[in-house]
Every structure is written in C-alpha cells, then in structure tokens.
C-alpha cells in the first residue's frame, strides 16, 4: 500500500478521491491545491501543499493523478509530473466495466458505472465520467472529458482536449476534432472539425474556432 497525491481539490478532485478510496490501493490519499495553506482538509482528505511545492514531492508521493477541469492543463501537467519522477496512475471505479482488450493510458479516470467496450483506446488524462459509455473501437485523444451520461457509438474518434457535455451522444463512425465542445444533450450525427462548438439535435456548429484557441 502507498499514498496517492491528487492535484486539484475542487469538486472533480473530491470525486477522484472517492474513486481512489473505492479502489482501495492506497492507505493515504491527499491533495495538492493552490488554496493551501488556507485550506488544509477537503471532505476529510488532507491538503498538504500548493501546486508548486507539490511538484518537488515525487520521492515521497510517487503515485499521482491530476484532477483539474481544464483539459489541456490536465494533460500537460500529467506529462510534466511523469518527467519529474511521479507515477501518474489510471483509476477505474470498481463499478465501471472495462473490456480486457481496451487500452487506457496514464492519468485517465473511469468513474462509477461507466462502460468501455472492446478495443477502445483512451489516451492520457481523459475523464470518462459517471455512467458514460465508450463503445467498441473508439479512439479518444489526450485530455478529453466525456461528461456524465455521454454515449459514444462504435468506432467514434474524439480529438485531443475535446469536451462533451452531459448526456451528449455521438453516433457510430463519427469523427469529432480536437478542442471541440459539444453541448449537453446534443446528438452528433456528422463529423465535427477542430475547435468548433456544436449544440442541438442534430448537433450543429454555433461557434467556429477563434484566433488563439
């Protein structure tokens, strides 16, 4: 048994901590958060350092998970922590179902009642949130967030850092680009290009990528 250090003690971090506790691989679960030292405990879990100080703690807290909402920052920080000597872990809630042929990379969290089917490939620092489903042969890029109740049909591709809102659906063999936002409850029935925001049934772009996005 060892300790797990979670970067980010907000709402998402609380659920990550409870998922880690349900897995049961760590006898100590703690947070790093920039609210420290004003905040020293969240939901009974200790907050032990701010982000900057925590990044020097690799020798003491080898296992780490990043629990911040910004998709790109979560992915980048996961990679940086690996380079600093930490061990970014993958968390799969005991009530989730993950096929043996699925491939899930470091820093990803599969939350309660989620399902990941055969030959799905999920990259670094992805969030597969509560009761989301990823069907066979899907390919999910770095830092993607699939919100609660998202459903992906078979052979869907989601590019890096995209965010699918609560209850969004993507039909089979559809490609969603990088940096895409899909509104809650939307149904994607055709490919979406990089950087767009799409909403509705069927989902249609309402915002195109802007300079600096």
C-alpha positions as CSV (number, residue, x, y, z in Angstrom):
1,X,0.0,0.0,0.0
2,X,1.2,3.6,-0.7
3,X,0.0,7.1,-0.9
4,X,-1.8,8.9,-3.7
5,X,-1.4,12.7,-4.3
6,X,-4.2,14.4,-6.2
7,X,-3.6,17.7,-7.9
8,X,-6.7,19.7,-7.5
9,X,-9.1,19.7,-4.5
10,X,-12.2,21.1,-6.2
11,X,-15.4,19.2,-7.0
12,X,-13.8,17.0,-9.6
13,X,-11.0,16.2,-7.2
14,X,-13.4,15.1,-4.5
15,X,-14.9,12.5,-6.8
16,X,-11.5,11.4,-7.9
17,X,-10.5,10.9,-4.2
18,X,-13.6,8.9,-3.5
19,X,-13.0,6.8,-6.6
20,X,-9.4,6.1,-5.4
21,X,-10.8,5.2,-1.9
22,X,-13.2,2.7,-3.5
23,X,-10.4,1.1,-5.5
24,X,-8.5,0.6,-2.2
25,X,-4.9,0.6,-3.4
26,X,-3.7,3.4,-1.2
27,X,-3.7,3.8,2.5
28,X,-3.3,7.5,2.3
29,X,-5.0,9.9,-0.2
30,X,-4.1,13.6,-0.1
31,X,-4.5,16.8,-2.2
32,X,-2.3,19.5,-3.6
33,X,-4.1,22.7,-4.2
34,X,-3.3,26.4,-4.5
35,X,-5.8,27.1,-1.7
36,X,-3.2,25.7,0.7
37,X,-2.4,26.7,3.4
38,X,-5.7,28.5,3.9
39,X,-7.4,25.1,3.2
40,X,-5.8,22.1,4.9
41,X,-8.6,19.5,4.5
42,X,-11.4,18.7,2.0
43,X,-14.0,16.1,2.7
44,X,-11.7,14.5,5.3
45,X,-8.7,14.3,2.9
46,X,-5.7,16.4,3.9
47,X,-4.4,19.2,1.6
48,X,-0.6,19.1,2.1
49,X,0.9,21.6,-0.4
50,X,0.2,24.1,-3.2
51,X,0.9,23.0,-6.8
52,X,4.4,24.4,-7.0
53,X,5.6,22.9,-3.7
54,X,3.9,19.5,-4.5
55,X,5.8,19.2,-7.8
56,X,9.0,18.6,-5.7
57,X,7.4,15.8,-3.7
58,X,8.0,13.0,-6.2
59,X,10.2,11.0,-3.9
60,X,7.6,11.0,-1.2
61,X,4.4,10.7,-3.2
62,X,5.2,8.6,-6.2
63,X,1.5,7.9,-7.3
64,X,-0.3,10.9,-8.6
65,X,-3.4,11.9,-10.5
66,X,-4.3,15.3,-11.9
67,X,-7.9,16.4,-11.1
68,X,-8.3,19.8,-12.7
69,X,-11.1,20.6,-15.2
70,X,-9.1,22.4,-17.9
71,X,-8.5,19.6,-20.4
72,X,-5.2,20.8,-21.9
73,X,-3.7,21.7,-18.5
74,X,-4.7,18.4,-17.0
75,X,-3.0,16.5,-19.8
76,X,0.1,18.7,-19.9
77,X,0.6,18.6,-16.1
78,X,0.2,14.8,-16.1
79,X,3.1,14.6,-18.6
80,X,5.2,17.0,-16.7
81,X,4.7,15.1,-13.4
82,X,5.9,11.9,-15.2
83,X,9.0,13.8,-16.2
84,X,9.5,14.9,-12.6
85,X,9.6,11.4,-11.3
86,X,6.0,10.9,-10.3
87,X,3.9,7.8,-11.3
88,X,0.7,9.0,-12.9
89,X,-1.9,6.3,-12.3
90,X,-5.1,5.3,-14.0
91,X,-8.2,5.0,-11.8
92,X,-11.1,2.7,-12.7
93,X,-14.0,2.7,-10.3
94,X,-15.0,-0.8,-9.1
95,X,-18.5,-0.4,-10.6
96,X,-17.2,0.5,-14.1
97,X,-16.9,-2.1,-16.8
98,X,-13.8,-2.1,-18.9
99,X,-13.1,-4.7,-21.7
100,X,-9.9,-6.6,-21.4
101,X,-8.9,-5.5,-24.9
102,X,-9.4,-1.8,-24.2
103,X,-6.3,0.3,-23.8
104,X,-6.3,3.1,-21.2
105,X,-3.3,5.4,-20.7
106,X,-1.9,7.1,-17.6
107,X,-3.8,9.8,-15.7
108,X,-7.2,8.7,-17.0
109,X,-10.2,8.2,-14.6
110,X,-13.1,5.9,-15.4
111,X,-15.9,6.8,-13.0
112,X,-18.7,4.8,-11.4
113,X,-20.9,2.8,-13.8
114,X,-19.0,3.8,-16.9
115,X,-18.5,1.3,-19.6
116,X,-15.5,1.0,-22.0
117,X,-16.0,-1.7,-24.6
118,X,-13.7,-4.0,-26.7
119,X,-10.7,-2.5,-28.4
120,X,-11.4,1.1,-27.3
121,X,-8.3,3.2,-27.0
122,X,-8.3,6.0,-24.4
123,X,-5.3,8.3,-24.2
124,X,-3.7,10.3,-21.4
125,X,-5.6,12.3,-18.7
126,X,-9.1,11.5,-20.0
127,X,-12.2,11.8,-17.9
128,X,-14.8,9.1,-18.6
129,X,-17.4,10.5,-16.2
130,X,-20.3,8.8,-14.3
131,X,-22.3,6.3,-16.4
132,X,-20.6,7.4,-19.7
133,X,-20.2,4.7,-22.3
134,X,-17.4,4.2,-24.9
135,X,-18.3,1.5,-27.4
136,X,-16.0,-0.8,-29.4
137,X,-13.0,0.5,-31.3
138,X,-13.4,4.1,-30.2
139,X,-10.3,6.3,-30.2
140,X,-10.2,9.0,-27.5
141,X,-7.4,11.6,-27.6
142,X,-5.4,13.2,-24.8
143,X,-7.2,15.3,-22.2
144,X,-10.8,14.6,-23.4
145,X,-13.7,15.0,-21.0
146,X,-16.7,12.8,-21.5
147,X,-19.3,14.2,-19.1
148,X,-21.8,12.1,-17.1
149,X,-24.1,10.1,-19.4
150,X,-22.2,10.7,-22.6
151,X,-22.7,7.8,-25.1
152,X,-20.3,7.1,-28.0
153,X,-21.2,4.6,-30.7
154,X,-18.7,2.2,-32.1
155,X,-15.6,3.4,-34.0
156,X,-16.0,7.0,-32.9
157,X,-12.9,9.2,-32.8
158,X,-12.6,12.2,-30.4
159,X,-9.6,14.5,-30.8
160,X,-7.4,15.9,-28.1
161,X,-8.9,18.2,-25.4
162,X,-12.5,18.0,-26.6
163,X,-15.3,18.3,-24.1
164,X,-18.7,16.5,-24.5
165,X,-21.4,17.9,-22.2
166,X,-23.8,15.9,-20.0
167,X,-25.9,13.4,-22.0
168,X,-24.3,14.1,-25.4
169,X,-24.5,11.3,-28.0
170,X,-22.1,10.6,-30.9
171,X,-23.3,8.0,-33.4
172,X,-21.1,5.2,-34.9
173,X,-18.2,6.0,-37.1
174,X,-18.2,9.8,-36.4
175,X,-15.1,11.9,-36.0
176,X,-15.0,14.8,-33.5
177,X,-12.0,17.0,-33.9
178,X,-9.6,18.4,-31.3
179,X,-10.7,21.2,-29.0
180,X,-14.3,20.7,-29.8
181,X,-17.2,21.4,-27.3
182,X,-20.4,19.5,-27.7
183,X,-23.3,20.9,-25.7
184,X,-25.3,18.9,-23.1
185,X,-27.9,16.7,-24.6
186,X,-26.7,17.1,-28.2
187,X,-26.6,14.4,-30.8
188,X,-23.7,14.3,-33.2
189,X,-24.5,12.6,-36.4
190,X,-21.7,14.0,-38.6
191,X,-18.1,14.8,-38.3
192,X,-17.1,18.0,-36.4
193,X,-13.9,19.9,-37.3
194,X,-11.3,21.2,-34.8
195,X,-12.3,23.9,-32.4
196,X,-16.0,24.2,-33.1
197,X,-18.8,24.4,-30.5
198,X,-21.8,22.3,-31.6
199,X,-25.2,22.0,-29.9
200,X,-28.6,20.6,-30.7
201,X,-30.3,17.6,-32.2
202,X,-28.7,17.1,-34.6
203,X,-25.6,19.0,-33.3
204,X,-24.7,22.0,-35.5
205,X,-21.7,24.3,-35.1
206,X,-22.7,27.6,-33.3
207,X,-19.1,28.8,-32.9
208,X,-16.1,28.4,-35.1
209,X,-12.5,28.4,-33.7
210,X,-11.1,31.8,-32.9
211,X,-7.5,33.1,-33.2
212,X,-5.6,31.9,-30.1
213,X,-8.0,29.0,-29.4
